[in-house]
Amino acid sequence: MMYILIVIGLLVCALQAVRAQRLLTSALWLAGASALTALLMYLLGAYEVAVIELSVGAGLVTVLFVFAINIAGEEALDFVPSVPRPVAWVVVVGAVLLLGWMNLGTLGAVIGVTPVTTFGNVVWGERQLDVLLQIALIFAGVMGVLGLMVEEGAHPHKIESQEKHG
Amino acid sequence: MIGTVALIAILGLLGIGLYALLIMRNMIKVVVALQIMVKGAMLAMVMAGQVAGKAAIGESMALTVIVADTIVAVVALALAVQVRRRFGTLDIKALSTLRR
């Protein structure tokens, strides 16, 4: 029963994140969805990933969203969809049915078997390339944060035009 | 029980995210939709690891996806902020027709 409530809460949070008119509200619903995803991962036995998802997904990403929305401002645009809604529905229902059909075999599978190797052994021993990739991605993220924080007046085009006028 | 429920959550998250990705025009909402889809993919990786009996590999891949997803969000939000400053809009349709 608890699992069903968590999944219903998760899907409601995700739906509200999409439906919310205000971007800030949308970001907060997304944080709720992240927290419930972390809870579901914990119940699935992925303890380390659940903690990281909770701190990064519900914490860091939400802060970034609020920061970006404060800078960019609210803008309600979604009255006319970029793809006609019936087409979007057909694509989504088709994709979900196909995925569900392909994963029917997992319905009876046993979840929560004791792992042969630990998470730490796999991350630091077998998947070192992933760790290197993560380090490279974090550097890219730092560049992204710098792009987020750069002042409007510091833009080369603006400086050039200011010099012409000044 | 939890496997079936998790599968429903995965399909629901992927469906909601894909639908939002198709219809949204606001750049920040597109990032929200992408985040929702990636949450479904992460859950799927964890569950696939559990079903295959290699839970640690599924979890380590989910960890990589969390890092990559966060960086994608950071870069996309930075792009959205700069686009808003330069063009005054977050509408992805308007961006394709704008000239400077």
Interface residues (C-beta under 8 A of the other chain):
Chain A: Y3 I4 I6 V7 L10 L11 A14 L15 A17 V18 L23 S26 A27 L30 A33 S34 T37 L40 M41 L43 L44 G45 A46 E48 V49 I52 E53 V56 G57 L60 V61 L64 F65 F67 A68 I69 I71 A72 G73 E75 A76 L77 D78 V80 P81 S82 V83 R85 V87 A88 W89 V91 V92 V93 A95 V96 L99 G100 N103 T106 L107 G108 A109 V110 I111 G112 V113 P115 V116 T117 T118 F119 N121 V122 V123 E126 R127 D130 L133 Q134 L137 I138 A140 G141 M143 G144 V145 L146 G147 L148 V150 E152 H155
Chain B: M1 I2 G3 T4 V5 A6 L7 I8 A9 I10 L11 G12 L13 L14 G15 I16 G17 L18 Y19 A20 L22 I23 M24 R25 N26 I28 K29 V31 V32 A33 Q35 I36 K39 M42 L43 V46 M47 A48 G49 Q50 V51 G53 K54 A55 A56 I57 G58 E59 S60 M61 A62 L63 T64 I66 V67 A68 T70 I71 A73 V74 V75 L77 A78 L79 A80 V81 Q82 R84 R85 R86 T89 L90 D91 I92 K93
